[in-house]
Amino acid sequence: MTRIAALSMAPEQFRALGHALVERIAEELAALHGRPVADGARMPAGIRARLGDRGLPAHGEDAALALDEAAALLFEQTPRIRHPRFHGYIAASPAPIGMLAELLAASVNSNVALWNAAPMASEIEAQTVQWLAELVGYPAGCGGLLVSGGSMANLVALLAARRARLPWDVRASGLRGAALAVYASHETHGWLHKAVDLAGLGTQSLRWISTDAQQRLDVAALAAAIDADIAAGVQPLMVVGTAGTVSTGAVDPLPAMAALCRRHGLWFHVDGAYGAPAACLIDSNHAGLLGSAGADLAGLREADSLALDPHKWLYAPIDAGCVLVRDPRSLLDAFSHRPPYYATPGEDEGLNFHELGPENTRGLRALKVWLALRVAGREGYRQMIGDDIALAQRLYERVQTTPRLEALTQQLGITTFRYRPAGLHDEAALDAFNRELLAGLQRDGRAYLSQALIGGRFALRACIVNFGTLRGDVDALPGLVEELGDALARERE
């Protein structure tokens, strides 16, 4: 039988299309500095119009034309996160080795669920987990796996805590109506709302703990909340610390929180999706850049579980999150299930990752992280992360010397500030002015910032997680904000 499949491609055609696409990507990377960070305002209707309102094609299209159009649509209609002046979100510039790794992983198409189905991919992921733990100072011999991102990593940790800390088989009989409590600061990422909901604890189980002037969790307030719950017959389950908050990059007092958790027998989890990689600077020539956060980051090693995102400060292409657990058995206890269509592991069989998390079908996410760790090494990451922090600190210093800008916070790679028009002192009016200024800045295209709320005040926020950002990019930012702020102030006169 002769079979011509619609998606088949001759080696010569695949080679030609692949070379052409790589050339186009390389040209885009080379031209970044001369292009705007974002091409003006975008509205959903305009994007849909650019894509075109058409139904599913009845017959196949030319692959070269379709691929060329896809590249044009994505490159032209997406904010350039790789741009050295993109400081809007915790979205890193993806490493080129990671881009190539994605192509290689797709070509192998491993399902990293069963070791037998993906032996080398499984071993690469297992080694990647241990390398990540070593990089941030987490205990050797820990367990873990790669997931889609921080939200999933944190959820996996919560489910492991639920199984490990409740004195009955929660997987078999559920929560039994137990009143449980999970503790975190007001600055904790929004994943926690979803996680307690998905885990069956309910959002009423959340205990939001106040923070200090540096947006760090108040340990005295945490201790009081735990004592109050115990007195009321509520069972404390888990405490969440944050290593690098979204708004300001604050690091909670992790060692003190760990000690409190040990005293009460609670599971201590750290959401280090953003900031955990900065722990690689401890005991290095760059340690001084961490300031007081260095002592707090040292507490990562005391956590029962830790979430970190290689697609943030380790510069991997999205998506790549990781969850680490001190006791490898805790993931098996929380997730292991062996249906008959999965082979039962033998004594000498390798790790079956479907038993360590909620996913069965799992792609080879680890390859892009593993290759980047090999190519950069520990010292390469120390240099890149240290440079990012130093640039954020430089920005804070430049803001302090710019007439109408007010510096607010600086921690890790995040600097926050705002524009203060002459004579404007009302806080609500200042918030409104800076909101409008941010919108104008994002439309302008010469740089891209996001927002933060600092003690209820609206702030402009710059997050540097880009190994392509240079001093000139940082030095230009305060003047640009001042220029646009001055123009906006004149409009309002």
N, C-alpha and C positions, 0 to 999 in steps of 0.2 A: 504494500500500500504506500502510495506517495501522499505525504501529508504536508501541507503548507500552513503553518500556524500564523495567525495575524500578528502575534507578538514576537515571532522569531526574528533574528537579525544575524546576517552573515558576519563572520569575524572582521572582514574588511570594513563593513559599514559601522560596526560597533567601534572599531579603532578610530575611524574618521570622525564620528560624532563625539567620541570621548576626547580626542585631541582638541577638537574645536571648542568643546565646553571648557576644558581646562584652560585653554588660551583666553577664553572670555572671562573666566573667573580671575585669572592672573592679571588681566588688564584692569578689571574692577578694583582689585586690591591695590595695584600700583597707582591708580588714579584717585584714591580716596581723599588725599589731602587737598586736592584741587576741586572737590565737589562739596556741595552743601551736605550737612548732616541729614537733613530732611528737606524734601522738595515742597515747601509750603504746606498750607492747610489741606487736610484730607477729610472727605466726608464719605460715608458708606455708599451713598448714591453714586458719587463720582467714581469710586473704585469699581462698583458693579458695572457701570457704564463702560469703563475701560476694559473690563473682562469680557463684556458682551453678553447680551441676553439671548441665549440660544439653547436649544435642547441637546440631548445626547446625540452625537453624530451617528448616523445610520451606517456609514462606511468609514473605514480607517483613513487617517490623514497621513501625510508625509512626515516621517519621524524627525527629519532635520528641521522642517519648518515648525513643527509643534514644539520641539525642544528650544529652538531659537526664540519663539514667542514667549515660552514660559520663562526663560532667562530674562528677557526684556521686561516682562510684567513684574517679576519679583525684584529685579535690581532697581527698576524705576519707581516702583510703588511701595517700597518698604523703607522705613527709616534705617539709615546705615549704622547699625549697631557697631560695626567694626571700625567706624570712623574715630580717629583719635580725639575728637571733641564731642563724642557722644558720652555724656555723663548722667543720663537721665535715670536709668534704673540699674539694678545690680545685674547687668547683662554684659558679660565679658566679650572681649574680642576673641573669636574662635581661632585657635592655633591652626596654621595650615596643615600640620601633620595630622590633626584631628579630622580635617576635611577629607584628606586622602584615606584615613582610617575608615571613615564612613563608607567610602566607595568599596574598599576591600571587604569590610564586614558585610555589605549588601551582596557582594559577589559570592561569598561563602554561604550566606543566608542561614547561619546556625540558629537553631532553637535551643537556647541555653537553659533547658529545663531538666533533661536527663543527661547524665554524664555520658552514657553510651551513645546518645544522639549527637553530642557536641563535646567530645573529650578535650580537645585542645582549647576550645573556647571556654569551657568550664574551668580549666586550670588557669587560663589567663585571668578570668574574673577572680578566682580565689587568690591569685598572687596580687592582683590589683587591690583587693580589699586589704591585704596585709601591708602593702606599700603605702596606702593611704593612711592606715593606722600609724605606721612608723613615721610618716611625714608630720603628723600633727601630735605625736607623742602619746597615742592611745596604747593600752597594754598589748604586748605581743600575744599571739594565740587567740585573739578575739574572733568572733564570728561576724558575718555581714554579707551584704549583697548590693548590687547595683540596681537602682530603681529609676523611675522617670524624673524625680526631682525631690525637692525638700518636703513638699506636702506629703508625698507617698512615704518618704523615709521616716518622717515624724509619725505618721499613722502606723507604720509597721512597728515602731518602737512602743507606741501606746498599746497596741494589741499584745506585744510581748510582755509589757508590764502588767496588763490585765490578767494574763494567764499565770505569770510568775508570782504575783503578790496576793491573789485571791485564794483562800484556803479550800476551794472546791474546784471541780472541773468545769470552768466557765464555758468551755467549748461544747460540752455536752448539755449542760443545764441552764446556760445563760446567766444573767446577773442576779436572778432570784429576788428581784426587787431591792437589791442592796443600795443603800445611800452612800455614794462614793464621792470623793473630791479630788480635783486636779488643780494644782496651784501654778500660776504664772503671772508675770508682771503685765501691766497695761500695755507695754511696748511689744509684747509677743506678736509674732506674725499671725495672720488670720487663719492659718491652717488648723489651729487648735479648735476653732468653732466646728469645722467640718469633722475633725477627727473624733471628738467626743460624741458627736451625733452618730457617725458611722459605727463607732464602737459600742453604741447602745447605752452610753453613760448619760446622755442628755446634756444640753448646754447649761442646765441648772447645776451641774456638777462643777462648773468652773468657778474658781476663786481668783479674782483679779487683785493682785497685790500692788500696792503703791510703789513708786520709784523715788529715788533721791534726785538731787539737782543735776546729776549726770545721766539721768534716765536709766539707772541701774536698779534692779529689784532691791527693796528694803528688806533685809533679812529679819530684822526685829518684827516687822509687820507680818512676814511669812510665818514666823514662829507663833505669833499670836493667833493667826488664822488657823493653823494646825491644832493648837490647843483648844480653840473654840469649837472646832468640828468634833474633836474627840469627846469633849464634854457634852456635846449635843447628840452623840451616838452616830455620827457620820464617820465613815471609814476613809481616812486619807489614803490615796493610792499612789500618786505620782506628783513630783515637782519638776517643772520645766524651767531650765535656765536658758538664756539666749547668749550666744557668742556672736555679736554683731547684729544689732537690731536694724530693721529696714530703714527707719527714719534717720538715725544718727550714727549707727555703727557701735552703739554702746555694748559693753560686755558685762554681764551680770557678775556679782561676786561669787563665782563658781565654787571655790574651795569652802567658803562658809556655808553655802547651800548644801554641798555634799556632806559636810559634817552634821548638819541638821537632819538630813535624810537618813544618815546612818543611825542617828540617835533614835529615830522613830520607825526605822525599818521600811522607809518609803523608797520607791524606785526613783532614781535621779536621772533625768534625761536632759541632754543639752541640744538645743537647736543651733547648730553651728553651720547652717546651710551657707551663709555668707562668710562669717568671720573665722571659722575654725582653721582654715589653711594658714592664717596669720600666725598660728602657734608654731609654725616651722621656723619663725625668726627667733624664738626663745633659744638662748645659749648659742647665738650666732653673732657675727659682727653687726647685725642689723637690729639687735634686741632693743637698743635705745629708742628706736622708732615707735615701739609699742607703748612706752610710758607705763603708767599704772596698769594698763590692760594686760601687760605681760604676766603679772602675778595671777590675774584672774583667768587668763587663758591656760595657765598651767593646771587649772582645775579640770580641764577636759579629761585628763587621765583617770579622774575619780568617778566619772559618770558610768551608770549602768548601760546607757546607750547614748549614741551620738549620731546626729544627722549632719551631713555636709554635701554640698553640691559641687562636683568638679566642673559643671558648666557655669559656675560663677567664677570664683577666684583661682581656679586652676585652668581656666581658659579652654575648656573642652566645648565643642559644639553641642547645642541642645539636642537631645536631652540626656542628662547623666547626673543622677543623684546617688547617694550612698548612705546606708545605715550600718553602723557598727554597734555590736553588743559585746559587753564584757564576757558574758557566758554564752558560748556558741549554742549550747543546748536550749537556750531560751527561745530561739527562733524555731527550732524543730518542735518544741513543745507547743508553740503558738500556731504553727501552720502545717506541720507534717500530715499528709493524707496520702495513702497509697492505694489508689483504685487498681483493679486487676489489669487494666491496660498499661499501667506503668510497672516495669520490672521491679521486683523487690530487691533493694540493694544487697549485694553480698558483702562479706567481710572485707574484701580487698577492693570494693568498687569505690569510685570517686564520688565527689559531692554532687548531689542532685538538687539543683537550686530551686526547683518547684516546691521543695519541702521547707524552704526558708522564708517564703513570702507569699503574697496573695496571687501572684501571676503564675500561670502555667506556661503559656507561650511567652518567651522572653528573647529579645534580640541581643546581639553581641554589643551591648553598650560599653563594655569594659575596654574594648580594643583601643578606642580613641584616647582613653585615659591612660592606659598601659603604655601606649606608644609615646604619649607626651611626657610621662614620667621618665621613660627611658631616654628620650631626646634631651630633656632639660636637666634631669637629675635634681637632687635636693638643693644643690647650690644655685642652679638656674632658677628654681622657684623662689628661693630666698631673695635673689636679686630682683626678680620681677615684682614680687609682692612688696618688697621693701621700697622699690622705686615708686610704686603706686601710692604707698602711704606717704612717702616723702613729697610727692607731687601734691597730694591733698593738703598736706601741712603747708606747703609753699603757697597754695591757693588761699588758705586761711590767712596767712601773713600778708598777701597782696590785698585781700579784701580789707584787712585792718587799716591799710594805708590809702584806701580809695575813699575820697571825701563823702559820698552819699551812700556808701554801703556799710551795713552793720553786720559784723561777724557774730555768729550765734554759737555754733558747736563745731568741734573737729575731733573725730575719733576714727581710728583705722583709716580707710580710704574715703571717708565721707566728710564733707564740709558743708555746713548750712549757713546761710546768711540772708539778708533782705536789703531792699532799697528803701531809704528813708527820704522822702521828699522834704525839702526845707519847709518848716512850719507845720508839718503834719504829725500830730502826736496821738490822735485817736487810734486805738488798737484795731477797731473794726475797720476803719478807713484804710489803715496801713495794710491789713489783710487783703482787702478788696483791691487795693492798688497793686500789690505784689502778685495776686492771682492774674490780673490783667497783664501785668508785665511778663509773667511766665508764659502765658498764651502767645504774646507777641514774640517772645524769644524763640519759642518752638516753631512759630511760623517763619521767623527770619532765616533759619537754616544755617547760621554760622556756628552755632553750638546748640547743644540740647541738654536741658536740665529737667528735673522733676520737682516735686514738692514734698514738704514735711511739715508736721505740726509740732512745734517745740513749746511745751507749756501752754498749749492753746493758741500759739501764734503761728501764722502762716509763714513758711520760709521757703526760699529757693534752695534746692539740694543738688549738690554735685557728688557723684559717686565715681571714683576712678578705679576701674578694674580692667585696664587696657594696656597691654605691653607696648602698644604703638604710640601712646600719649607722650608728648615731649614737654619740656619746660615752656617752650613758646606757646603751646596750646593752652597751658594753664595761665601763663602771664597775660594772654589776650582776653581771658574771660571777664575779669572785673571791669575792664574798660568797655567791653561790649555791653555788659549789663548796665553800666552807668550811662552809656550812650542811649540805649533804648529806654531806660528809665527817665532820663532827662527829656527825651522826645515825648514820652507819655505825660510827664508832668506839664510840659508846655501845652499839650492838647487840652489838659484839664483846667488851665488857667482861665 
